[in-house]
Amino acid sequence: MDVFLMIRRHKTTIFTDAKHSSTVLELKRVVEGILKRPPDEQQLYKADQLLDDGKTLGECGFTSQTARPQAPATVGLVFREDEAFESLCIEPFSTPPELPDVMKPQQSGGSANEQTVP
């Protein structure tokens, strides 16, 4: 079964899919191909739990029910900086600005702009 993942670090987001039988190390190799950082400089997290390189994604709790295409599971990514790993930081997605008044839906009721039809 395929699992769909959203790998996030700061403001970077990578969408990918993998087999639930793939290992965490194989997922790190996918990240390496995109971000050019070797697996030994990466740590992957599910919530706040560090994922073990030898475990499969299924063993880490990623299933086709919890990691669907329309709702991918989030995996946190940190890199090694010098001798230590940075702390896990995922920036929230931006929110769209508020709609201008002219684009907001009009409320029904006695508005001055409405005309009655005889």
MONOR-V102939 format. One record per residue. RES is the residue in one letter. PSI is psi in whole degrees, 0 to 359 (999 if undefined). Layout:
res=<RES/RES>
psi=<PSI/PSI>
This chain:
res=<M/D/V/F/L/M/I/R/R/H/K/T/T/I/F/T/D/A/K/H/S/S/T/V/L/E/L/K/R/V/V/E/G/I/L/K/R/P/P/D/E/Q/Q/L/Y/K/A/D/Q/L/L/D/D/G/K/T/L/G/E/C/G/F/T/S/Q/T/A/R/P/Q/A/P/A/T/V/G/L/V/F/R/E/D/E/A/F/E/S/L/C/I/E/P/F/S/T/P/P/E/L/P/D/V/M/K/P/Q/Q/S/G/G/S/A/N/E/Q/T/V/P>
psi=<143/144/145/128/149/105/122/138/122/244/7/134/130/125/130/166/158/165/146/344/356/149/164/323/320/323/322/326/327/315/320/319/333/312/357/36/126/155/328/351/10/148/137/142/144/116/239/14/125/133/134/131/327/347/153/163/325/319/334/357/9/117/171/344/326/348/74/162/319/350/74/151/145/132/126/146/132/154/155/128/117/245/344/158/144/166/153/125/117/116/140/153/150/157/144/153/161/146/142/155/322/342/352/147/140/140/140/146/186/78/149/338/348/143/143/141/125/999>
